[in-house]
């Protein structure tokens, strides 16, 4: 299977990508920009399909099948981005993806019927569609949290919620106010918040010396 990011190689012990041409580490900002781009592109494709269906240009079965293909691709691609490539995916990863997709497939079928029954406007349909795309981003952050490990016993990984450019629910700002916390204590975007898979937040991570932990916890530096 092709690499998730052509031109980059994943360094498992460092939890980072390296540019194979320059030899330099790829910044976390670059990776999150890629994540946002993938999510935006998925939203665009899903909305095109949804618009066609709402206007009667494709059948319910075609709508369901096309959306299922897109959300499956989005989920696998984003989990692979968090793990360092498709070849790094494990049975546990596919199990998590499968559980998510089973829920989404049922939601998509329900949405198809709601359109037939005239229960959703085009705006409401697009809102649901954007949530389907956002579920792939949520999977990225959950996978990242579960798989990051410090490169040595002398180091520790910390994380911090980063508010996105959006109207926030009451939960997300409260998570952001916690500042840096241990990775095990972070609440990933889209988890345990009212935004759910519409969450626009990000998650920053950093590996620091264990001896410096007290200087970081609770701060927003």
PyMOL commands that set and color helices and strands:
alter all, ss='L'
color gray80, all
select helices_A, chain A and resi 12-14+28-54+60-83+86-88+91-116+122-147+170-177+183-185+196-198+210-216
alter helices_A, ss='H'
color red, helices_A
select strands_A, chain A and resi 8-11+16-19+155-162+181-182+202-209
alter strands_A, ss='S'
color yellow, strands_A
deselect
rebuild
show_as cartoon
